Amino acid sequence: HWTLLSVSLLNCLLSTACSVGLALAIALTVHGRGTHLVRGCNSSALPADARTAIATNDCPFNTTRIYDTALALWFPSLLLAAAEAVLSGRCCLVALVFQGIGPCTRSCDKEQV
């Protein structure tokens, strides 16, 4: 039970940190209109807005769809990390109930859980 408690608590903390990091990345990307995504390219042909970026040979990657692709991958990842944090938190509560120190130890039996 202690292993379940420690692993679920660690996973809950890591998933929450991942969710916060992804939310911050999405916010900075939307606020900066994707300029940080093409910062590695030193081409003067690239516009300041990543949404209108064109493909050049000076970049190590194709810049035509980096803004939309990054956001399209980050939103589902954010939702899945948040769901993982919630489920890990519930698993942590179950482990606490099994130890007899949870929030509903008096009203719930171990057999009900």
Secondary structure, 3 states (H helix, E strand, C coil): CHHHHHHHHHHHHHHHHHHHHHHHHHHHHHHCCCCCCCCCCCCCCCCCCHHHCCCCCCCCCCCCCHHHHHHHHHHHHHHHHHHHHHHHHHHHHHHHHHHCCCCCCCCCCCCCC
